[in-house]
Amino acid sequence: MIRFLSSMKFAFWSIVALIIWFFAGVALAAFDLHSKAFSMMNDDLILNWFLNNMFHDPLVTLWFIGFCLCGFVVGVSFFFCTITTLFKLMIRQSFRLKHTLLFLMHVVFIGIIGFHLLSMILGYKKGHIPAFEGQKITINSDYSLVIRKINFVNDISVLRKKDKHSKIRLSHENFSIKENYAEIALYKSNHLTGLGKVYFLKPLLIKGFCFTIESFITNKNSTSSEVGVKMVIAKNPVLIPFFITYALAILLILLLAIVTWKKP
């Protein structure tokens, strides 16, 4: 059984199944009826979304369960291939550098997958949070966020064009990416613990929290030209280990490429 699970044939077809299932989800998300469920999935920790919204859209929930099963099968194949085939090959070749690097690279990839899974169930994540100047956002029992200032220097009309391609229309001519920002203050138990500016496509890290601007918005409930932001607030306890293993994987790939390089 283990021999079958670690075989290339099993790995190939499990990856094919995962890819097909992934594109089935892409097709499902193209329908407005299901796109909201995928958006809710993206705006929360996966575990929280599943426990709180599993009956909101049963078809998307079934797709998610199937995607997890396909991913689990691929993970099993990858794991058994690493601890059986590659490990035995490394031992048989007396820890030759090429085979040792290949084994270590797969071990690091397992670490990356593990940290990625943990990041989806641990920590804190909320997306699509509308916020305007002066507004206070409660993050949890300890932390809160205050929007001290929103600076938007462009024509507000560019924000009122709401459709699927509204973000694509943003360009250097109508959107000043270096001048539009939100100045925020992070409080812990009503004491200021961090202050900074969040720019579009440039998140801000304060005390382990990552603040990201999804988009600039206008106040639909007001006739004024007030500009706000839609934010994502996230805290990932495995962020640093994840990036360390990711960097280590890139280093091992480069070393393996150097060791196996052959001149024509």
Secondary structure, 3 states (H helix, E strand, C coil): CHHHHCCHHHHHHHHHHHHHHHHHHHHHHCCHHHHHHHHHHHCECHHHHHHHHCCCCHHHHHHHHHHHHHHHHHHHHHHHHHHHHHHHHHHHCCCCHHHHHHHHHHHHHHHHHHHHHHHCCCCEEEEEEEECCCCEEECCCCEEEEEEEEECCCCHHHHCCCCCCCCCCCCCCCCCCCCCEEEEEEEECCEEEEEEEEEECECEEECCEEEEEEEEEECCCCCCCCEEEEEEEEECCCHHHHHHHHHHHHHHHHHHHHHCCCCC
